[in-house]
Amino acid sequence: MTDESNGYCPHEGMGRFRCDGCGGTLFTSYAQTCPADRHRQWTYEYTCLGCGMVMGMDYKKVDE
């Protein structure tokens, strides 16, 4: 994997979150609510800066 000049250098076996529409990797995200119980799943929305497609990424706290 290579550093894409933004400080992010994924470890071996890791990928990047890519837009399903254009393949871009630059997104904007707006503040959203999340559940008080952080063990519940919630979704953040990301808008691709390349084509405007809105994508959702699910998050869930995992106990370590």
ABEGO torsion letter per residue (X at the ends): XBBAGAGBBBBBGBBBBBBAAAGBABBBBBBBBBBABAABBBBBBBBBAAAGBBBBBBBBBBBX
